[in-house]
Amino acid sequence: MKITVLGARGSMPVTGSEYLTYGGDTTSYLLETETQAIFLDAGTGIVHAPFTKKEVSVLISHPHLDHLMGIPFFCPFYEKDRNVNIYGVSRNGLTIREQLEHLMAPPLWPVGLDVFSADIRCNEISGSFRVGEAQIEIFENRHPGGCTAFRVISEGKTIVFSGDYEHDNGAGDWAFSRFAHDADLLIYDAHYTETEYKIKKSFGHSTPAKGLKIMNEAGAKRILFTHHDPFHKDIFLDAAEKDVKAICKSASFAREGEVIAL
């Protein structure tokens, strides 16, 4: 499998010379196998996705705006020979399609899903399911309004994507560690420092220190920290990465445009 970091910023996109290393686009990752293009969330990073496969799948963790901002500008939606499958769970009584239609409708947006040329299908998910040859399992994270973590198994490798997650220092973390067991790559929400988290507890995000603990408990081989705070500039993240690498050489902060081959 190959994973491309399309966007690793949380909450809102940012721009400027202070954000060139880690990027300013919001959450989206592209996972490619021999036959599949699977997107993990659809933040602004999805707009610039490089891919050629006809079959496209988008896994939506939750409908917060920073994870959906790229949907109206996703090029495959405009291609009449393209098949796009969107996967997500119902939230607040709305199916995944209704969530997207709620976003893409007047007065918030002038057009809806029905105007696009591609064959777009929205799929409700629970438990485990398959996308082509990829086996996918889900886990409901601790996050305001809910958030789905995905475990993707394909070509003998396992990726666990947890874009938004708040640790609980208890049974929830232990359950998530079991979900992420033996992952080749764990993509983990590390929005806050330990000091910031003390002030913003219950906001729905975690820290690098907690991510390292869960990585060790899960026996994951590598951890990639994501959902960078929009006010954490390159110089800040450089220092934070240096600190975590002093503890674990298999830990790093996601950089927009980075490609990881497993």
Rosetta silent file (secondary structure, phi, psi, omega in degrees, C-alpha in Angstrom):
SEQUENCE: MKITVLGARGSMPVTGSEYLTYGGDTTSYLLETETQAIFLDAGTGIVHAPFTKKEVSVLISHPHLDHLMGIPFFCPFYEKDRNVNIYGVSRNGLTIREQLEHLMAPPLWPVGLDVFSADIRCNEISGSFRVGEAQIEIFENRHPGGCTAFRVISEGKTIVFSGDYEHDNGAGDWAFSRFAHDADLLIYDAHYTETEYKIKKSFGHSTPAKGLKIMNEAGAKRILFTHHDPFHKDIFLDAAEKDVKAICKSASFAREGEVIAL
SCORE:     score description
SCORE:     0.000 S_00000001
   1 L     0.000  153.168  175.782    0.000    0.000    0.000 S_00000001
   2 E  -127.251  133.518 -179.548    0.960    3.610   -0.546 S_00000001
   3 E  -119.340  128.854  175.972   -0.320    6.490    1.595 S_00000001
   4 E  -113.870  128.989  176.191   -0.149   10.128    0.525 S_00000001
   5 E   -80.936  108.699  179.222   -0.720   12.921    3.035 S_00000001
   6 E   -90.556  -31.925  178.604   -3.036   15.316    1.215 S_00000001
   7 E  -162.548  134.412 -177.386   -3.893   17.417    4.260 S_00000001
   8 L  -130.905   13.572 -178.322   -2.973   17.119    7.943 S_00000001
   9 E   -90.318  146.965  178.211   -4.254   20.368    9.420 S_00000001
  10 L  -105.989  159.018  171.317   -7.113   20.430   11.912 S_00000001
  11 L    72.565  -51.615  178.996  -10.053   22.767   12.463 S_00000001
  12 L  -160.472  152.042  176.452   -9.431   25.112    9.531 S_00000001
  13 L   -71.987  152.410  178.350   -7.044   25.513    6.578 S_00000001
  14 L  -135.208  161.352  179.802   -4.149   27.941    6.907 S_00000001
  15 L  -145.831  159.781  178.567   -1.706   29.520    4.500 S_00000001
  16 L   132.348  166.916 -176.487    1.553   31.426    4.578 S_00000001
  17 H   -65.402  -18.434 -179.425    5.312   30.964    4.655 S_00000001
  18 H   -80.900   -2.885 -174.731    5.133   29.632    8.244 S_00000001
  19 H  -123.018   20.813 -173.325    3.197   26.544    7.082 S_00000001
  20 L   -73.476  -32.000 -175.648    5.243   25.280    4.132 S_00000001
  21 L   -75.908  -48.097 -174.617    6.715   22.158    5.768 S_00000001
  22 L  -100.069  -11.734  173.131    3.625   20.570    7.297 S_00000001
  23 L    87.877  165.662 -177.569    1.056   22.214    5.043 S_00000001
  24 L  -119.311   -5.179 -179.360   -2.160   24.094    5.558 S_00000001
  25 L   -76.931  147.437 -179.393   -4.848   21.852    4.028 S_00000001
  26 E   -80.858  171.400 -161.723   -7.313   20.087    6.313 S_00000001
  27 L   -53.185  121.702  167.332   -7.516   16.346    6.818 S_00000001
  28 E  -166.009  134.441  177.303   -7.380   13.985    3.873 S_00000001
  29 E  -127.977  142.453  176.421   -5.218   10.946    3.150 S_00000001
  30 E  -109.470  120.952  176.908   -5.034    8.883   -0.029 S_00000001
  31 E  -108.870  122.239 -177.446   -4.474    5.161    0.362 S_00000001
  32 E  -119.165  132.634  170.142   -3.645    3.343   -2.877 S_00000001
  33 L  -112.841 -171.606  179.031   -3.473   -0.374   -3.573 S_00000001
  34 L   -60.096  -32.355 -173.057   -2.989   -2.099   -6.922 S_00000001
  35 L  -122.492  -10.699 -171.320   -6.670   -1.650   -7.761 S_00000001
  36 L  -122.574  146.607  166.996   -8.151    0.868   -5.294 S_00000001
  37 E  -118.319  111.051 -176.169   -7.978    4.567   -4.473 S_00000001
  38 E  -117.027  119.784  177.770   -9.337    5.032   -0.950 S_00000001
  39 E   -95.796  134.537  175.268   -9.577    8.492    0.571 S_00000001
  40 E  -103.270  102.158 -175.917   -9.625    8.899    4.340 S_00000001
  41 L    71.355  164.208 -170.029  -11.716   12.029    4.936 S_00000001
  42 L  -135.103   48.302  172.671  -12.374   14.877    2.526 S_00000001
  43 L   -70.097 -170.802 -175.270  -10.865   18.058    3.905 S_00000001
  44 H   -62.746  -20.318  178.649   -9.360   20.660    1.595 S_00000001
  45 H   -62.490  -25.797 -176.137   -6.397   18.367    0.941 S_00000001
  46 H   -67.691  -20.484 -175.555   -8.554   16.096   -1.230 S_00000001
  47 H   -63.440  -30.997 -174.520   -8.839   18.799   -3.901 S_00000001
  48 H  -103.997   22.457 -173.682   -5.263   18.261   -5.113 S_00000001
  49 L   -66.148  131.164  174.910   -5.278   14.452   -5.029 S_00000001
  50 L   -94.516  115.312  176.831   -3.098   12.680   -7.623 S_00000001
  51 L  -163.571  162.901 -177.244   -4.688    9.453   -8.842 S_00000001
  52 L  -130.704   -8.066 -174.162   -5.828    7.687  -12.012 S_00000001
  53 L   -70.497  142.464 -178.079   -8.014    4.774  -10.896 S_00000001
  54 L   -70.804  -39.878 -178.976  -11.612    4.700  -12.108 S_00000001
  55 E   -86.070  121.815 -177.565  -13.007    3.293   -8.870 S_00000001
  56 E  -125.475  135.313  176.922  -12.802    5.828   -6.036 S_00000001
  57 E  -125.852  141.756  178.815  -13.880    5.387   -2.424 S_00000001
  58 E  -126.205  119.487  177.060  -14.136    8.044    0.288 S_00000001
  59 E   -98.189  119.933 -177.511  -14.342    7.057    3.961 S_00000001
  60 L  -101.804  119.932 -178.995  -15.846    9.852    6.067 S_00000001
  61 L   -74.430  -39.979  179.369  -14.948    9.772    9.759 S_00000001
  62 L  -171.100  161.963 -170.560  -17.481   12.456   10.762 S_00000001
  63 L   -93.093   24.178  173.025  -19.185   15.491    9.221 S_00000001
  64 L   -65.275  146.111 -168.131  -17.319   18.331   10.928 S_00000001
  65 H   -57.452  -37.097 -177.215  -16.527   20.977    8.342 S_00000001
  66 H   -65.796  -16.966  179.126  -12.736   20.605    8.375 S_00000001
  67 H   -99.391   -0.744 -178.574  -13.192   16.986    7.258 S_00000001
  68 L  -127.130   -3.359 -172.388  -15.684   17.803    4.473 S_00000001
  69 L   -57.715  -26.992 -177.357  -14.496   21.129    3.045 S_00000001
  70 L   -83.723  -10.962 -175.080  -13.046   19.523   -0.080 S_00000001
  71 H   -53.735  -48.915 -176.966  -16.234   17.694   -1.123 S_00000001
  72 H   -64.271  -17.054 -175.262  -17.656   20.433   -3.419 S_00000001
  73 H  -114.658   16.371 -177.519  -14.344   20.657   -5.300 S_00000001
  74 L   -77.239  110.679 -170.930  -13.502   16.940   -5.582 S_00000001
  75 H   -53.996  -40.874 -178.868  -12.656   16.472   -9.277 S_00000001
  76 H   -57.476  -24.981  177.987  -13.974   12.874   -9.679 S_00000001
  77 H   -61.827  -24.038 -174.584  -17.499   14.137   -8.940 S_00000001
  78 H   -96.036    2.456 -175.211  -17.404   16.002  -12.250 S_00000001
  79 L  -105.469  116.819 -171.015  -16.292   13.022  -14.394 S_00000001
  80 L   -68.608  -19.266  179.410  -19.156   11.093  -15.973 S_00000001
  81 L   -97.033   12.695 -175.661  -17.184    7.851  -16.335 S_00000001
  82 L  -101.410  137.769  173.958  -16.143    7.833  -12.662 S_00000001
  83 E  -106.110  122.939 -178.426  -17.632    5.631   -9.936 S_00000001
  84 E  -122.927  122.223  174.837  -17.440    7.138   -6.449 S_00000001
  85 E  -109.318  126.845  177.877  -18.493    5.304   -3.298 S_00000001
  86 E  -109.910  133.054 -176.939  -18.797    7.299   -0.076 S_00000001
  87 E  -121.886  136.467  176.973  -18.876    5.445    3.252 S_00000001
  88 E  -172.752  173.765 -179.077  -19.945    6.743    6.658 S_00000001
  89 L  -107.080  156.783  176.441  -22.246    6.220    9.637 S_00000001
  90 L   -68.503  140.661  177.541  -25.517    7.946   10.504 S_00000001
  91 E  -140.941  138.448 -179.427  -25.210   10.832   12.944 S_00000001
  92 L    53.024   36.202  178.033  -27.883   12.958   14.615 S_00000001
  93 L    77.939    7.314 -179.451  -30.529   10.971   12.752 S_00000001
  94 E  -112.264  132.916  173.664  -29.004   11.711    9.347 S_00000001
  95 L   -67.828  169.068  179.629  -27.588    9.113    6.973 S_00000001
  96 H   -61.223  -37.148  178.281  -24.201    9.812    5.421 S_00000001
  97 H   -66.531  -42.399  179.904  -25.943   10.996    2.242 S_00000001
  98 H   -65.097  -33.761  176.013  -28.249   13.287    4.203 S_00000001
  99 H   -61.992  -45.418 -179.861  -25.252   14.740    6.032 S_00000001
 100 H   -68.555  -37.915  178.481  -23.611   15.623    2.720 S_00000001
 101 H   -67.315  -31.338  177.255  -26.869   16.944    1.282 S_00000001
 102 H   -65.216  -37.904  177.752  -27.269   19.111    4.370 S_00000001
 103 H   -72.968  -46.075 -173.352  -23.884   20.666    3.636 S_00000001
 104 L   -98.574   68.266  178.088  -24.312   20.945   -0.121 S_00000001
 105 L  -155.968  149.924  176.061  -27.627   22.713   -0.345 S_00000001
 106 L   -58.328  144.528    4.370  -28.783   26.344   -0.375 S_00000001
 107 L   -90.235    1.132 -177.900  -28.110   28.617    1.405 S_00000001
 108 L   -74.388  -34.456 -179.505  -24.807   26.971    2.401 S_00000001
 109 L  -151.686  143.516 -171.254  -23.949   25.815   -1.130 S_00000001
 110 L   -76.280  -18.402 -176.826  -25.719   26.377   -4.469 S_00000001
 111 L  -132.802  155.601  179.869  -25.682   22.777   -5.773 S_00000001
 112 L  -109.970 -176.397 -178.029  -26.199   19.297   -4.362 S_00000001
 113 H   -61.192  -28.593 -173.996  -24.808   15.827   -5.019 S_00000001
 114 H   -68.818  -16.435 -176.904  -27.391   15.156   -7.716 S_00000001
 115 H   -86.370  -10.854 -176.805  -25.880   17.663  -10.156 S_00000001
 116 L   -76.587  152.325 -175.227  -22.519   15.891  -10.431 S_00000001
 117 L   -80.219  -27.269 -177.150  -21.718   13.755  -13.465 S_00000001
 118 L   -70.009  160.260  173.004  -20.108   10.827  -11.636 S_00000001
 119 E   -84.105   99.022 -175.490  -21.996    7.824  -10.347 S_00000001
 120 E  -102.862  124.116  179.789  -21.983    8.723   -6.626 S_00000001
 121 E  -124.272  130.638  179.822  -23.216    6.154   -4.143 S_00000001
 122 E  -103.942  130.055 -172.359  -23.463    6.720   -0.391 S_00000001
 123 E  -121.832  124.867  173.372  -23.100    3.666    1.823 S_00000001
 124 E   -77.330  137.180 -175.716  -24.057    3.266    5.483 S_00000001
 125 L  -123.906  155.105  173.229  -21.459    1.249    7.367 S_00000001
 126 L  -161.909  149.194  177.578  -21.240   -0.767   10.583 S_00000001
 127 L    66.125 -108.715  179.170  -18.861   -3.403   11.903 S_00000001
 128 E  -136.589  156.766  179.868  -16.651   -4.344    8.972 S_00000001
 129 E  -156.714  174.019 -179.025  -16.947   -4.134    5.197 S_00000001
 130 E  -119.714  142.821  169.203  -14.871   -4.477    2.053 S_00000001
 131 E  -123.078  102.230 -172.585  -13.710   -1.979   -0.533 S_00000001
 132 L    59.776 -128.134  179.864  -12.352   -4.098   -3.344 S_00000001
 133 L   -86.399   -3.926 -178.308   -9.683   -6.324   -1.849 S_00000001
 134 E   -84.502  130.166  173.669   -9.319   -4.093    1.237 S_00000001
 135 E   -93.934  129.824 -176.370  -10.906   -5.248    4.492 S_00000001
 136 E  -125.613  130.569  175.930  -12.083   -2.326    6.626 S_00000001
 137 E  -118.016  154.155 -176.594  -13.104   -2.338   10.286 S_00000001
 138 E  -125.601  156.606  179.818  -14.483    0.615   12.245 S_00000001
 139 E  -145.000  131.859  179.917  -14.267    1.944   15.799 S_00000001
 140 E   -85.809  115.681 -178.810  -16.236    4.835   17.290 S_00000001
 141 E   -79.307  161.926  171.825  -13.849    7.363   18.801 S_00000001
 142 L   -82.600  111.165 -176.149  -14.411    9.683   21.723 S_00000001
 143 L  -167.579  141.366  179.872  -15.108   13.034   20.028 S_00000001
 144 L   -54.026  121.500 -178.369  -17.951   15.606   20.177 S_00000001
 145 L    85.044   -6.573 -179.942  -20.703   14.299   17.906 S_00000001
 146 L    91.383  154.113  179.147  -18.826   11.040   17.308 S_00000001
 147 E  -161.492  133.941 -177.779  -16.032   10.093   14.940 S_00000001
 148 E   -94.957  129.147  169.239  -15.180    6.841   13.180 S_00000001
 149 E   -94.130  146.815 -178.130  -11.680    5.388   13.182 S_00000001
 150 E  -119.219  137.042  172.207  -10.829    3.050   10.293 S_00000001
 151 E  -113.412  113.172 -175.526   -8.620   -0.030   10.231 S_00000001
 152 E  -109.952  123.921 -178.579   -7.698   -0.845    6.624 S_00000001
 153 E  -118.955  120.201 -179.491   -6.106   -4.210    5.832 S_00000001
 154 E  -160.418  145.566  176.008   -4.779   -4.843    2.336 S_00000001
 155 L    53.382   34.990  176.414   -1.769   -6.416    0.627 S_00000001
 156 L    77.339    9.591 -179.135   -0.581   -7.842    3.930 S_00000001
 157 E  -124.584  157.143 -178.307   -0.405   -4.425    5.632 S_00000001
 158 E  -130.289  128.553  174.743   -2.602   -2.622    8.174 S_00000001
 159 E  -118.829  132.791  173.611   -3.254    1.103    8.531 S_00000001
 160 E  -114.307  123.243 -178.175   -5.306    2.572   11.380 S_00000001
 161 E  -111.554  117.686  179.410   -6.615    6.089   10.790 S_00000001
 162 E  -130.114   79.725 -171.885   -7.849    8.046   13.790 S_00000001
 163 L   -67.064  -39.502  177.300   -8.097   11.620   12.583 S_00000001
 164 L  -127.691  123.118 -176.698  -10.027   13.030   15.566 S_00000001
 165 L  -158.776  132.434  172.011   -9.743   11.330   18.960 S_00000001
 166 L  -113.675  122.586 -179.915   -9.766   12.358   22.603 S_00000001
 167 L   -68.160  158.544  178.311   -8.157    9.942   25.035 S_00000001
 168 L  -124.434    1.263 -179.840   -9.890    9.067   28.286 S_00000001
 169 L    56.268   33.301 -177.939   -7.017    7.468   30.229 S_00000001
 170 L  -156.311 -139.030 -174.517   -9.219    4.447   30.793 S_00000001
 171 H   -62.558  -33.798 -179.867  -11.315    1.761   29.137 S_00000001
 172 H   -64.099  -42.441  178.637  -11.782    3.772   25.952 S_00000001
 173 H   -66.181  -39.902  179.404   -8.055    4.024   25.337 S_00000001
 174 H   -63.942  -40.037  178.276   -7.568    0.341   26.064 S_00000001
 175 H   -65.308  -39.998  178.990  -10.326   -0.548   23.573 S_00000001
 176 H   -67.915  -38.385  177.029   -8.756    1.691   20.949 S_00000001
 177 H   -59.170  -40.333  177.418   -5.323    0.150   21.563 S_00000001
 178 H   -65.800  -38.964  178.594   -6.833   -3.277   20.885 S_00000001
 179 H   -62.206  -36.293 -176.851   -8.440   -1.916   17.711 S_00000001
 180 L   -91.803   12.756 -173.268   -5.033   -0.629   16.550 S_00000001
 181 L   -56.608  133.842  173.799   -3.160   -3.817   17.471 S_00000001
 182 L    59.083   22.581  178.896   -0.102   -4.625   15.328 S_00000001
 183 L   -64.183  140.216  173.338   -0.798   -1.792   12.863 S_00000001
 184 L   -72.635  -30.258  177.934    1.992   -1.085   10.409 S_00000001
 185 E  -146.483  126.610  174.310    0.988    2.577   10.562 S_00000001
 186 E  -111.527  118.055  176.811   -1.160    4.398   13.115 S_00000001
 187 E   -98.605  116.645 -164.346   -2.341    7.862   12.046 S_00000001
 188 E  -130.394  137.751  177.753   -3.242    9.630   15.286 S_00000001
 189 E   -67.903  115.208  176.983   -4.773   12.953   16.339 S_00000001
 190 L  -129.850   52.720 -173.218   -2.140   14.960   18.258 S_00000001
 191 L   -61.557  -38.046 -171.698   -3.703   18.408   18.040 S_00000001
 192 L  -112.025  155.314  164.241   -2.588   19.613   21.471 S_00000001
 193 L   -80.050  170.110  177.189    0.504   19.727   23.633 S_00000001
 194 H   -60.677  -39.744  179.591    0.131   18.434   27.188 S_00000001
 195 H   -66.098  -44.412  178.851   -0.143   22.012   28.453 S_00000001
 196 H   -63.135  -38.483 -177.218   -2.793   22.957   25.891 S_00000001
 197 H   -63.236  -33.975  179.031   -4.801   19.846   26.650 S_00000001
 198 H   -60.228  -31.732 -179.909   -5.180   20.823   30.307 S_00000001
 199 H   -85.950  -32.649 -171.299   -7.016   23.950   29.145 S_00000001
 200 H  -113.377   26.287  174.790   -8.935   22.343   26.268 S_00000001
 201 L   -58.592  138.502 -177.551   -9.936   19.012   27.741 S_00000001
 202 L    85.208   -0.014  176.738  -13.257   17.781   26.250 S_00000001
 203 L   -76.419  -15.703  173.072  -12.630   19.656   22.983 S_00000001
 204 L   106.603   19.078 -177.307  -12.149   16.281   21.282 S_00000001
 205 L  -136.161  171.965 -172.413   -8.427   15.931   20.593 S_00000001
 206 L  -126.379 -167.193 -174.166   -5.317   14.269   21.954 S_00000001
 207 L  -131.998  159.370  175.766   -1.552   14.726   22.414 S_00000001
 208 H   -58.992  -39.837 -178.910    1.662   13.162   21.090 S_00000001
 209 H   -60.346  -42.598  178.511    2.468   11.747   24.539 S_00000001
 210 H   -69.276  -36.229  177.631   -0.823    9.884   24.660 S_00000001
 211 H   -61.349  -41.526  178.526   -0.345    8.723   21.078 S_00000001
 212 H   -64.126  -38.382  178.137    3.016    7.184   21.945 S_00000001
 213 H   -63.650  -45.821  179.642    1.453    5.358   24.884 S_00000001
 214 H   -66.292  -38.867  176.829   -1.330    3.936   22.713 S_00000001
 215 H   -56.919  -46.084 -179.986    1.195    3.017   20.010 S_00000001
 216 H   -65.782  -41.994  179.293    3.183    0.983   22.539 S_00000001
 217 H   -65.005  -35.356 -178.456    0.094   -0.679   23.979 S_00000001
 218 H   -80.415  -19.425 -174.315   -1.111   -1.567   20.477 S_00000001
 219 L    72.500   27.237  178.546    2.265   -2.820   19.296 S_00000001
 220 L   -72.237  148.134 -175.668    2.020   -0.554   16.246 S_00000001
 221 L   -82.151  -29.220 -175.533    5.184   -0.257   14.172 S_00000001
 222 L  -152.041  146.520  176.251    4.940    3.432   13.320 S_00000001
 223 E  -127.541  137.284  179.369    2.861    6.447   14.342 S_00000001
 224 E  -121.381  115.854 -177.776    2.110    9.530   12.258 S_00000001
 225 E   -82.715  137.071 -173.766    0.683   12.502   14.157 S_00000001
 226 E  -135.478 -175.380  179.794   -2.033   14.458   12.387 S_00000001
 227 L    60.408   49.627 -178.346   -4.711   17.166   12.849 S_00000001
 228 E   -61.933  133.314  176.027   -2.130   19.881   13.495 S_00000001
 229 L   -54.779  134.314 -178.085   -3.472   22.891   15.352 S_00000001
 230 L   -63.598  -15.029  179.143   -3.866   25.758   12.824 S_00000001
 231 L   -99.183    3.379  175.726   -1.811   27.996   15.133 S_00000001
 232 L   -93.069  104.316 -176.951    1.108   25.549   15.327 S_00000001
 233 L   -82.324  173.910 -176.838    3.557   26.820   12.718 S_00000001
 234 H   -52.718  -45.057 -176.343    6.453   24.906   11.152 S_00000001
 235 H   -63.425  -34.345  177.880    8.952   26.013   13.774 S_00000001
 236 H   -68.936  -47.116 -178.167    6.627   24.786   16.531 S_00000001
 237 H   -69.577  -33.052  174.710    6.003   21.395   14.897 S_00000001
 238 H   -57.719  -46.528 -179.360    9.712   20.956   14.124 S_00000001
 239 H   -66.678  -40.166  179.563   10.467   21.278   17.830 S_00000001
 240 H   -65.073  -40.006  178.804    7.586   18.986   18.807 S_00000001
 241 H   -66.395  -38.831  177.823    8.747   16.325   16.355 S_00000001
 242 H   -59.601  -40.033  179.480   12.299   16.534   17.683 S_00000001
 243 H   -65.389  -43.963 -177.617   10.960   15.871   21.171 S_00000001
 244 H   -72.647  -33.251  178.444    8.919   12.808   20.172 S_00000001
 245 H   -68.222  -25.027  175.293   11.739   11.355   18.046 S_00000001
 246 H   -67.637  -23.101  178.742   13.977   11.514   21.106 S_00000001
 247 H   -95.336  -40.839 -175.231   11.509    9.088   22.687 S_00000001
 248 L  -145.089  114.374 -178.609   10.491    7.039   19.632 S_00000001
 249 L   -70.028  -15.956 -179.366   12.295    7.039   16.285 S_00000001
 250 L   -92.353   14.120  178.835    9.201    5.552   14.628 S_00000001
 251 E  -111.764  142.417  177.083    7.124    8.656   15.398 S_00000001
 252 E  -157.220  167.172  177.003    6.749   11.713   13.168 S_00000001
 253 E  -100.505  134.329 -176.407    4.391   14.555   12.310 S_00000001
 254 L   -62.319  135.924  177.324    2.506   14.309    9.007 S_00000001
 255 L  -115.237  128.668  178.872    3.751   16.553    6.229 S_00000001
 256 L   -56.849  128.777 -178.717    1.444   17.559    3.385 S_00000001
 257 L    94.121  -10.415  179.844    2.632   15.803    0.200 S_00000001
 258 L   -65.321  138.930  177.993    4.488   13.087    2.118 S_00000001
 259 E  -119.880  128.897 -179.094    4.266    9.611    0.574 S_00000001
 260 E  -120.003  123.410  177.296    4.654    6.480    2.703 S_00000001
 261 E  -102.835  128.739  178.584    5.082    3.073    1.093 S_00000001
 262 L  -110.836    0.000    0.000    4.275    0.012    3.187 S_00000001
